[in-house]
Amino acid sequence: GGTEKMLKNCQNKKFKKNGVLVKFPKKEQDHRIDLPTVGLKTLKQCKSACIKGIVLKNKQNVFLEKKKMYQFC
């Protein structure tokens, strides 16, 4: 279902304010062209779901709208 669906499901769970989103590449993904993506939309969804933080693997993620993400944080 993807990150968006998972975060929507988290909005009503008991681990609010303790949850962390982990975005690591899957083993079967081609790391040259298929990396996990994080953008402003992801940050807003995490905020709505009361997620405490996001864990990313160093240099193995794609950032969309990076400047807007920094401003939002």
ChimeraX attribute file (.defattr): number of C-alpha atoms within 10 A of each C-alpha:
attribute: neighborCount
match mode: 1-to-1
recipient: residues
	/A:1	5
	/A:2	6
	/A:3	17
	/A:4	13
	/A:5	10
	/A:6	13
	/A:7	19
	/A:8	14
	/A:9	11
	/A:10	18
	/A:11	17
	/A:12	11
	/A:13	11
	/A:14	9
	/A:15	14
	/A:16	14
	/A:17	12
	/A:18	10
	/A:19	17
	/A:20	15
	/A:21	16
	/A:22	12
	/A:23	17
	/A:24	15
	/A:25	17
	/A:26	11
	/A:27	7
	/A:28	7
	/A:29	11
	/A:30	10
	/A:31	13
	/A:32	7
	/A:33	8
	/A:34	14
	/A:35	18
	/A:36	18
	/A:37	16
	/A:38	19
	/A:39	15
	/A:40	19
	/A:41	13
	/A:42	18
	/A:43	17
	/A:44	14
	/A:45	18
	/A:46	23
	/A:47	15
	/A:48	13
	/A:49	21
	/A:50	20
	/A:51	20
	/A:52	14
	/A:53	15
	/A:54	14
	/A:55	10
	/A:56	16
	/A:57	11
	/A:58	7
	/A:59	7
	/A:60	16
	/A:61	17
	/A:62	14
	/A:63	14
	/A:64	14
	/A:65	12
	/A:66	13
	/A:67	11
	/A:68	11
	/A:69	17
	/A:70	9
	/A:71	8
	/A:72	10
	/A:73	8
